[in-house]
């Protein structure tokens, strides 16, 4: 009995197209969660008082307004409650945290205790290369003031400036305290920056802090920061009283 020969199919190797003919694949962009989108959108409305202090928030209405499902909206609301911007009241609902005169004073007191220390640490640790970041922030801020680009842009740059100081200081816990205080006080800044000439005063105060840190003068960095916060205190309290 002779063995039967089994014909095997010859495999054909397909060469990839040359590089010039390959379709370019778009670079992957980092995904932004729906919860983060909802958080940013709601936070912006609270800071700009589009959601007024003391107002009740309806999850369904916010979901419809943002075009985002209720679950991400609910998760964002819980994050904002941890930030101190929203109160979740059992059996009553969700309320934008009212602006309390006492809370404003307490927030400013905490800033006065922590931020001069942070500025002094930044002056001690700063390098020449790190000074390029605040230079650009201050240039952008002056351009925004001159072009009257609105309060929100100035607030963003203000936060960028103070975030830079906290990062250069190198104390993570101190930075977290300061940035949380800035988030909770953002509504007050929105009101104060709307006042005529206040934005330019803030710009000049930031320049003084920047020069002190750039000169590595710890005492002057702390003092100019203290004066900056006291100036903000006077403006905010005058508006709220």
C-alpha positions as CSV (number, residue, x, y, z in Angstrom):
1,X,0.0,0.0,0.0
2,X,1.5,3.2,-1.1
3,X,1.4,6.3,1.0
4,X,-0.8,9.0,-0.4
5,X,0.8,12.3,-0.9
6,X,-1.1,15.1,0.8
7,X,-0.9,18.4,-1.0
8,X,-0.3,21.3,1.3
9,X,-1.2,24.8,0.3
10,X,1.7,27.1,-0.1
11,X,1.6,29.9,2.4
12,X,1.8,33.3,0.8
13,X,3.5,36.0,2.8
14,X,2.1,39.4,2.4
15,X,4.6,42.2,2.7
16,X,3.5,45.3,4.6
17,X,3.0,48.4,2.4
18,X,6.0,50.7,2.2
19,X,6.1,53.4,4.9
20,X,5.1,56.1,2.4
21,X,1.8,54.2,1.7
22,X,0.9,53.4,5.3
23,X,-1.9,55.3,6.8
24,X,-0.7,57.5,9.6
25,X,-2.3,56.5,12.9
26,X,-3.5,59.4,15.0
27,X,-1.7,59.8,18.3
28,X,-3.7,58.6,21.2
29,X,-5.1,61.4,23.3
30,X,-5.4,60.9,27.1
31,X,-9.0,60.1,27.9
32,X,-10.9,62.6,30.1
33,X,-13.5,60.9,32.2
34,X,-17.1,62.0,32.1
35,X,-16.9,62.6,35.8
36,X,-14.0,65.0,35.3
37,X,-15.8,66.8,32.6
38,X,-18.9,67.1,34.8
39,X,-16.7,68.2,37.8
40,X,-15.0,71.0,35.8
41,X,-18.2,72.2,34.3
42,X,-20.1,72.4,37.6
43,X,-17.1,73.9,39.4
44,X,-16.8,76.6,36.8
45,X,-20.5,77.5,37.2
46,X,-20.2,77.7,41.0
47,X,-17.0,79.8,40.8
48,X,-18.6,82.3,38.4
49,X,-21.8,82.3,40.4
50,X,-23.8,81.0,37.5
51,X,-25.0,78.5,40.1
52,X,-25.7,81.1,42.8
53,X,-24.6,80.6,46.5
54,X,-27.4,78.8,48.4
55,X,-29.1,77.5,45.2
56,X,-30.4,74.0,45.1
57,X,-29.0,71.8,42.3
58,X,-30.9,69.2,40.5
59,X,-28.9,66.2,39.1
60,X,-31.3,65.6,36.3
61,X,-31.4,69.2,35.2
62,X,-27.5,69.4,35.3
63,X,-27.3,66.2,33.4
64,X,-29.5,67.5,30.6
65,X,-27.7,70.9,30.6
66,X,-24.2,69.3,30.3
67,X,-25.3,66.4,28.1
68,X,-23.6,64.0,30.5
69,X,-25.3,61.0,32.3
70,X,-26.5,61.3,35.9
71,X,-23.9,58.9,37.4
72,X,-20.9,61.1,36.4
73,X,-22.8,64.2,37.5
74,X,-23.5,62.5,40.9
75,X,-19.9,61.5,41.3
76,X,-18.8,65.1,40.4
77,X,-21.1,66.5,43.0
78,X,-19.6,64.3,45.7
79,X,-16.1,65.5,44.7
80,X,-17.2,69.1,44.9
81,X,-18.7,68.4,48.3
82,X,-15.3,67.2,49.5
83,X,-13.8,70.4,48.1
84,X,-16.2,72.4,50.3
85,X,-18.1,74.0,47.3
86,X,-21.3,72.0,47.7
87,X,-23.4,70.8,50.6
88,X,-25.2,67.4,50.3
89,X,-28.1,67.6,52.7
90,X,-29.9,64.3,53.5
91,X,-33.6,64.2,52.4
92,X,-33.3,67.8,51.2
93,X,-30.9,67.8,48.2
94,X,-27.7,69.4,46.9
95,X,-27.0,73.1,47.7
96,X,-24.3,75.4,46.5
97,X,-22.4,76.3,49.6
98,X,-23.5,79.8,50.7
99,X,-20.9,82.5,50.9
100,X,-20.3,83.0,54.6
101,X,-18.6,86.1,55.9
102,X,-17.0,84.0,58.7
103,X,-15.8,81.4,56.2
104,X,-14.2,84.1,54.1
105,X,-12.3,85.5,57.1
106,X,-11.2,81.9,58.1
107,X,-10.0,81.1,54.6
108,X,-8.0,84.3,54.5
109,X,-6.5,83.6,57.9
110,X,-5.4,80.1,56.7
111,X,-3.8,81.7,53.6
112,X,-2.0,84.3,55.8
113,X,-0.5,81.5,57.9
114,X,0.6,79.2,55.1
115,X,1.4,81.2,51.9
116,X,4.1,83.4,53.2
117,X,5.9,80.3,54.5
118,X,5.4,78.7,51.1
119,X,6.8,81.7,49.3
120,X,9.9,81.8,51.6
121,X,10.5,78.1,50.8
122,X,10.2,78.8,47.1
123,X,12.7,81.6,47.4
124,X,15.1,79.2,49.1
125,X,14.7,76.4,46.5
126,X,14.1,78.2,43.2
127,X,16.4,77.7,40.2
128,X,17.0,80.1,37.3
129,X,15.3,77.7,34.9
130,X,12.2,77.6,37.1
131,X,11.8,81.4,36.8
132,X,10.8,81.1,33.2
133,X,7.3,79.8,34.0
134,X,6.1,82.7,36.1
135,X,7.6,85.2,33.6
136,X,5.3,83.8,31.0
137,X,2.3,83.7,33.4
138,X,2.8,87.3,34.3
139,X,3.2,88.3,30.6
140,X,0.0,86.5,29.7
141,X,-1.8,88.2,32.7
142,X,-0.8,91.6,31.6
143,X,-1.9,90.9,28.1
144,X,-5.3,89.7,29.4
145,X,-5.6,92.9,31.5
146,X,-4.7,95.1,28.6
147,X,-7.1,93.3,26.3
148,X,-9.9,93.1,28.9
149,X,-10.2,89.4,28.3
150,X,-12.4,88.8,31.3
151,X,-12.2,87.7,34.8
152,X,-12.1,83.9,34.2
153,X,-8.8,84.1,32.2
154,X,-7.2,86.2,35.0
155,X,-8.4,83.8,37.6
156,X,-6.8,80.9,35.7
157,X,-3.5,82.7,35.5
158,X,-3.7,83.8,39.1
159,X,-4.1,80.1,40.1
160,X,-1.3,79.1,37.8
161,X,1.0,81.7,39.5
162,X,0.2,80.5,43.1
163,X,0.4,76.8,42.0
164,X,3.9,77.5,40.6
165,X,5.0,78.9,44.0
166,X,3.6,75.8,45.8
167,X,5.4,73.4,43.4
168,X,8.7,75.2,43.7
169,X,8.5,75.2,47.5
170,X,8.6,71.4,47.4
171,X,6.3,70.8,50.3
172,X,3.5,68.5,49.0
173,X,1.3,68.8,52.0
174,X,1.6,72.5,52.2
175,X,0.8,72.8,48.5
176,X,-2.3,70.7,48.9
177,X,-3.6,72.9,51.7
178,X,-2.9,76.1,49.7
179,X,-4.5,74.8,46.5
180,X,-7.6,73.6,48.3
181,X,-7.9,77.1,49.9
182,X,-7.6,78.7,46.5
183,X,-10.4,76.5,45.1
184,X,-12.7,77.3,48.0
185,X,-12.0,81.0,47.8
186,X,-12.3,81.2,44.0
187,X,-15.9,82.6,44.1
188,X,-14.6,85.5,46.3
189,X,-11.8,86.2,43.9
190,X,-14.3,86.3,41.0
191,X,-16.2,89.0,42.8
192,X,-13.1,91.0,43.7
193,X,-11.4,90.7,40.3
194,X,-14.6,92.2,38.8
195,X,-13.9,95.4,40.6
196,X,-12.3,98.2,38.6
197,X,-8.4,98.4,38.8
198,X,-8.2,95.4,41.1
199,X,-6.7,93.1,38.4
200,X,-3.9,95.5,37.8
201,X,-3.2,95.8,41.6
202,X,-3.0,92.0,41.8
203,X,-0.6,91.9,38.8
204,X,1.7,94.4,40.5
205,X,1.6,92.4,43.7
206,X,2.4,89.2,41.8
207,X,5.4,91.0,40.2
208,X,6.7,91.9,43.6
209,X,6.4,88.4,44.9
210,X,8.1,87.1,41.7
211,X,11.0,89.5,42.1
212,X,11.5,88.5,45.7
213,X,11.5,84.8,44.9
214,X,13.8,85.4,42.0
215,X,16.2,87.3,44.2
216,X,16.1,84.3,46.7
217,X,15.2,86.7,49.4
218,X,13.1,84.5,51.8
219,X,12.1,87.3,54.1
220,X,11.0,89.6,51.3
221,X,9.1,86.8,49.6
222,X,7.1,86.1,52.7
223,X,6.4,89.8,53.3
224,X,5.3,90.6,49.8
225,X,3.0,87.5,49.9
226,X,1.5,88.6,53.2
227,X,0.8,92.1,51.8
228,X,-0.8,90.5,48.7
229,X,-3.2,88.4,50.8
230,X,-4.0,91.3,53.1
231,X,-4.8,93.4,50.0
232,X,-7.2,90.7,48.8
233,X,-8.7,90.5,52.2
234,X,-9.5,94.2,52.2
235,X,-11.0,94.1,48.8
236,X,-13.2,91.0,49.4
237,X,-14.4,92.1,52.8
238,X,-15.3,95.5,51.3
239,X,-17.4,93.9,48.6
240,X,-19.1,91.5,51.0
241,X,-19.9,94.0,53.7
